[in-house]
Amino acid sequence: MLNLARPITAFTDGSGDTRYDYIMLLLIFTLSVIAAIIWTLLDRKARNYSKLYYWLTVIVRFYLGIMMLEYGFVKVIKLQFPTPSLVRLSQPYGDSSPMGLAWTYIGYSTGFNYFAGIAEVTCGLLLFFRRTSLFGALLGVVVAGNIMVINYCFDVPVKLLSTALVVMSIFLLLSDAERLINVFFLNKTALPASLSPHRFKKRWKNISLIVIKYLIIIYVLAGNITNDIKMASLYGEKAKKTAALWYL
């Protein structure tokens, strides 16, 4: 149907930018547009979708927050960008790939890893709470935008995901667009935002929701920290063995 020159042979793997992923994105986008048109035609009498919009915002906030924590902790624990190995340092500069140059540049500085990682972790934590979600979304545009630019400019094969994170951050800002424009561009007073949560009529449902929220936060934090420390220890031992071989 798409008249591709070659069949799809590479499915989702370590890269998020295979032909399979682009076709899946096109398919999801097409189906979403069709579903939106059908929904609009069948539900023309609806006054608004405030509740659906609220819960969509919550889902986007938590997904973006979880992704920012994953990105952040692998930098704070220096797992994503390790210190350049002797193999990398002995390689001629011109033989490096664009992605290899980026990894060497960022991996050289522990301080830069801490700075970027802490910013991403902070962004993730801010997004979990309604009162700080606006600041978290603003920070998300910056830190996710930085990730996206690196991926595009150094040909890192995670362009789709990083772009999606930026789009999600912008989506979260849309409800406060007028307030942000008044503050940053028009020098006008911005009215307070409406931060009232949607509550269920039954008290046990509200309590359950709060418990689930904090269990998710604790699980994500504990899971990322323990897993990254374990992986850092494993890769650290391999790096030491590799270095030792060079000195033999």
Secondary structure, DSSP 8 states (H G I E B T S, - for coil): ----SS-----SSS-S-SHHHHHHHHHHHHHHHHHHHHHHHHTTT----HHHHHHHHHHHHHHHHHHHHHHHHHHHTT-SS----HHHHTS-GGG--HHHHHHHHHHH-HHHHHHHHHHHHHHHHHHTSGGGHHHHHHHHHHHHHHHHHHHHHTT-S-HHHHHHHHHHHHHHHHTTHHHHHHHHTS--------------SSHHHHHHHHHHHHHHHHHHHHHHHHHHHHHHHHHHHHHHHHHHHHH-
